[in-house]
């Protein structure tokens, strides 16, 4: 844990220094960059860059340049989250206002807020490639990394497309929801950081494929856990509690509750889940249905099984033991 905390401090320091280089003399641009910097640095466990570092260290000895090499993972997350916040209508991220909310409050104009947030996300995306080009790594490795980013973003966009379709009630079932998780969450949460660290460590194609298999299981498990936390978590998780219920997010825990609950509870879910005027007692009843239907237990077991399977894959290889965390 001390090792992880040390890396987290180094990552935050490098991330702040990089973003400071982007501050402009122009007031409008400077304000935007300041909001981006605050959004990126506030909270965040830096799990993804830590995965990059640990994956690299499975193959090679520690390299100080790797701290800088892990930064663009956080920049990708910022880019994706800023746009995701707009589509999910989230006003809170990591305990602070989202970019579109900040700009909405300035003009009291939804279109203005969304437009500025879209531009902010696009700007951060350009920082991703800029930060990679500046790395002191072999050009062939950097080309491989950029290719990996392009494949990642393609999957993320496909996953987001499915997310929007499913939230409108299109073709909802467990298989499709898990497929969406495999495109939207797993790639940038775990598959991508694992593969990037391995690419910097000049791993074999066999090991890259292994990391992809491990990352897929971890990523889906993570999303299932995150869905449960959004309903059964605490107020300080960094985003508005119960927002999935209010916005009607079509998550696995909701789909399984619809599938497993009795007729009366099923009709209640259809009426109240996604109702912007849902009352506290109705939210509590939705939570109760999730529990009594067996949906919560099902999701817990599935996520735990996926994590155990990923551990089995990891410990069957010959990577250095100290980096298998």
C-alpha positions in Angstrom: 0.0 0.0 0.0 2.9 2.4 0.8 4.2 1.7 -2.7 0.9 2.6 -4.3 0.5 5.8 -2.2 4.0 6.8 -3.3 3.1 6.3 -7.0 -0.2 8.2 -6.6 1.7 11.2 -5.2 4.1 11.1 -8.1 1.3 10.8 -10.6 -0.6 13.7 -9.2 2.5 15.9 -9.2 3.4 15.0 -12.9 -0.3 15.5 -13.9 -0.5 18.9 -12.3 2.9 20.0 -13.9 1.7 18.9 -17.3 -1.6 20.7 -17.1 0.2 23.8 -15.8 2.1 23.9 -19.1 -1.3 24.4 -20.9 -2.5 27.4 -19.1 -3.1 30.3 -21.5 -2.8 34.1 -21.3 -6.3 34.4 -22.9 -8.9 34.8 -20.1 -11.6 32.5 -21.7 -9.1 29.7 -22.5 -7.3 30.1 -19.2 -10.6 29.7 -17.3 -11.5 26.6 -19.3 -8.1 25.1 -18.8 -8.4 25.9 -15.1 -11.7 24.0 -14.9 -10.2 21.1 -16.7 -7.2 21.0 -14.3 -9.5 21.1 -11.3 -11.8 18.4 -12.7 -8.8 16.1 -13.4 -7.0 16.6 -10.1 -9.9 16.6 -7.7 -10.3 13.2 -6.1 -9.6 10.1 -8.2 -7.7 7.1 -7.0 -5.4 7.0 -10.0 -6.1 3.3 -10.4 -5.6 3.3 -14.1 -2.0 4.8 -14.1 -1.2 2.5 -11.2 -2.3 -0.5 -13.4 0.0 0.8 -16.2 3.0 1.0 -13.8 2.3 -2.5 -12.3 1.8 -4.1 -15.7 5.1 -2.6 -16.9 6.9 -3.8 -13.9 5.8 -7.3 -14.5 8.2 -7.3 -17.4 10.9 -4.7 -16.7 12.6 -2.9 -13.8 11.1 0.3 -12.6 11.6 3.3 -15.0 11.0 6.9 -13.8 9.8 7.9 -17.3 6.9 5.5 -16.7 5.2 8.0 -14.3 4.9 10.4 -17.2 3.9 7.5 -19.5 0.9 6.7 -17.2 -0.5 10.3 -17.2 -2.3 10.1 -20.5 -4.5 7.4 -19.0 -5.9 10.0 -16.6 -6.3 12.5 -19.5 -8.3 9.9 -21.5 -10.5 9.4 -18.4 -11.0 13.1 -18.1 -11.9 13.4 -21.8 -14.4 10.5 -21.6 -16.0 11.5 -18.3 -16.6 15.1 -19.4 -18.6 13.9 -22.4 -20.2 11.1 -20.3 -21.4 13.6 -17.7 -23.3 15.5 -20.5 -25.0 12.3 -21.8 -25.8 11.1 -18.3 -27.0 14.6 -17.2 -24.7 14.4 -14.2 -24.0 17.6 -12.4 -21.6 16.1 -9.9 -18.3 14.4 -10.4 -15.7 13.5 -7.7 -17.5 15.8 -5.2 -17.5 18.8 -7.5 -19.5 20.3 -10.4 -19.1 18.8 -13.8 -17.8 21.0 -16.7 -21.2 21.5 -18.3 -22.7 22.4 -15.0 -20.0 25.0 -14.3 -20.7 26.7 -17.6 -24.5 26.4 -17.2 -24.2 28.3 -14.0 -22.3 31.0 -15.7 -24.9 31.7 -18.4 -27.9 29.7 -17.2 -28.0 28.2 -20.7 -28.0 24.4 -21.2 -26.7 24.6 -24.8 -23.8 26.9 -23.8 -22.9 24.5 -20.9 -23.0 21.4 -23.1 -21.1 23.1 -25.9 -18.3 24.2 -23.7 -18.0 20.8 -22.1 -17.8 19.1 -25.5 -15.0 21.4 -26.5 -13.3 20.8 -23.1 -13.4 17.1 -23.7 -12.1 17.4 -27.2 -9.2 19.6 -26.0 -8.2 17.1 -23.4 -8.2 14.4 -26.1 -5.6 16.4 -27.9 -3.5 16.5 -24.7 -3.5 12.7 -24.7 -1.5 12.5 -28.0 0.6 15.5 -27.1 1.8 13.8 -23.8 2.6 10.5 -25.6 4.7 12.2 -28.3 6.8 13.9 -25.6 7.7 10.6 -23.9 11.3 9.4 -23.8 10.4 6.0 -25.2 11.2 4.2 -28.5 9.1 5.6 -31.4 7.9 2.2 -32.3 6.5 1.7 -28.8 4.8 5.1 -29.0 3.2 4.2 -32.3 1.9 1.0 -30.8 0.5 3.0 -27.9 -1.3 5.5 -30.1 -2.7 2.6 -32.1 -4.0 1.1 -28.9 -5.6 4.4 -28.0 -7.4 4.6 -31.3 -8.8 1.1 -30.8 -9.8 1.9 -27.3 -11.7 5.1 -28.3 -13.5 3.2 -31.1 -14.8 0.6 -28.5 -15.7 3.3 -26.0 -17.9 5.1 -28.6 -19.6 1.9 -29.6 -20.2 1.1 -25.9 -21.7 4.6 -25.4 -23.9 4.2 -28.4 -25.3 1.0 -26.9 -25.7 2.7 -23.5 -27.8 5.4 -25.0 -29.9 2.9 -27.0 -30.5 0.7 -24.0 -31.4 3.7 -21.7 -34.3 4.3 -24.2 -35.5 0.8 -23.6 -34.1 -0.8 -26.7 -33.7 -4.6 -26.7 -32.9 -4.9 -23.0 -31.5 -8.2 -21.6 -28.5 -9.3 -19.6 -26.4 -10.4 -22.5 -26.6 -7.0 -24.2 -25.9 -5.1 -21.0 -22.8 -7.2 -20.3 -21.7 -6.7 -23.9 -22.1 -2.9 -23.4 -19.9 -3.2 -20.2 -17.3 -5.1 -22.2 -17.1 -2.2 -24.7 -17.7 0.9 -22.5 -16.1 0.1 -19.1 -13.7 -2.8 -19.4 -11.4 -1.4 -22.2 -10.5 1.9 -20.5 -10.9 0.7 -16.9 -8.6 -2.4 -17.0 -7.9 -3.9 -20.4 -6.3 -0.7 -21.8 -4.1 0.2 -18.8 -2.9 -3.4 -18.6 -2.0 -3.7 -22.2 -0.4 -0.2 -22.3 1.9 -1.1 -19.4 2.8 -4.3 -21.1 3.5 -2.6 -24.4 5.9 -0.1 -22.7 7.4 -3.2 -21.0 7.8 -4.8 -24.5 5.7 -7.8 -23.6 5.0 -10.6 -26.0 1.7 -10.9 -27.9 0.8 -13.9 -25.8 1.1 -11.8 -22.6 -0.8 -8.9 -24.2 -3.7 -11.3 -25.0 -3.5 -12.7 -21.4 -3.8 -9.1 -20.0 -6.8 -8.5 -22.3 -8.6 -11.6 -21.0 -7.8 -10.6 -17.4 -8.8 -7.0 -17.9 -12.1 -7.9 -19.5 -13.2 -9.9 -16.4 -12.0 -7.1 -14.0 -13.7 -4.4 -16.1 -17.1 -6.0 -16.1 -16.8 -6.8 -12.4 -15.9 -3.2 -11.7 -19.0 -1.9 -13.6 -21.3 -4.2 -11.8 -19.9 -3.2 -8.5 -20.1 0.5 -9.5 -23.8 0.1 -10.4 -24.5 -1.4 -7.0 -22.6 1.4 -5.2 -24.6 4.1 -7.1 -27.7 2.7 -5.2 -26.4 1.0 -2.1 -23.3 3.2 -1.6 -22.6 6.3 0.6 -23.2 10.0 -0.2 -19.5 10.6 -0.5 -18.8 8.3 -3.4 -18.1 11.3 -5.6 -21.3 11.5 -7.6 -25.0 11.9 -6.8 -26.4 8.9 -5.0 -29.4 7.3 -6.6 -28.8 9.2 -9.8 -29.1 5.9 -11.7 -32.6 5.4 -10.3 -33.6 9.0 -11.1 -32.2 9.0 -14.6 -33.4 5.4 -15.3 -30.0 3.9 -16.1 -30.4 0.5 -17.5 -27.9 -1.4 -15.4 -27.6 -5.2 -14.8 -29.0 -4.8 -11.2 -32.1 -3.2 -12.7 -32.4 -5.7 -15.6 -32.2 -8.7 -13.2 -34.7 -7.1 -10.8 -37.2 -6.8 -13.7 -36.5 -10.4 -14.6 -36.7 -11.9 -11.1 -39.3 -9.8 -9.3 -43.0 -10.6 -9.1 -45.6 -8.9 -11.3 -46.5 -6.1 -8.7 -42.9 -5.2 -8.1 -42.1 -5.4 -11.8 -44.9 -2.8 -12.6 -43.6 -0.6 -9.8 -40.1 -0.6 -11.2 -41.4 0.2 -14.7 -43.4 3.2 -13.2 -40.9 4.6 -10.8 -37.4 3.7 -12.1 -36.4 6.7 -14.2 -39.1 9.0 -12.8 -37.5 12.4 -12.1 -40.1 13.0 -9.4 -39.4 9.7 -7.5 -39.8 10.1 -3.8 -37.5 8.9 -1.1 -39.9 6.2 0.1 -40.2 5.0 -3.5 -36.4 4.9 -3.8 -36.3 2.8 -0.7 -38.9 0.4 -2.1 -36.8 0.1 -5.3 -33.8 -0.8 -3.2 -35.9 -3.4 -1.4 -37.1 -4.9 -4.7 -33.4 -5.2 -5.8 -32.7 -7.1 -2.6 -35.8 -9.3 -2.3 -35.8 -10.3 -6.0 -32.3 -11.7 -5.7 -30.9 -9.2 -8.1 -28.4 -7.7 -5.7 -27.2 -11.1 -4.7 -26.9 -12.2 -8.3 -24.8 -9.2 -9.2 -22.6 -9.6 -6.2 -21.9 -13.2 -7.0 -21.3 -12.6 -10.7 -18.8 -9.7 -10.0 -17.0 -11.8 -7.4 -16.8 -14.8 -9.7 -15.3 -12.6 -12.5 -12.7 -11.2 -10.1 -11.7 -14.7 -8.9 -11.4 -15.9 -12.5 -9.1 -12.9 -13.3 -6.9 -13.8 -10.3 -6.6 -17.4 -11.4 -5.5 -16.3 -14.8 -3.0 -13.8 -13.3 -1.4 -16.3 -10.9 -0.9 -19.0 -13.6 1.8 -17.0 -15.3 5.4 -16.3 -14.6 5.2 -12.5 -13.9 7.2 -11.1 -11.0 5.1 -11.9 -7.9 5.5 -8.6 -6.2 3.5 -6.8 -8.9 0.5 -9.2 -8.8 -1.7 -6.9 -6.6 
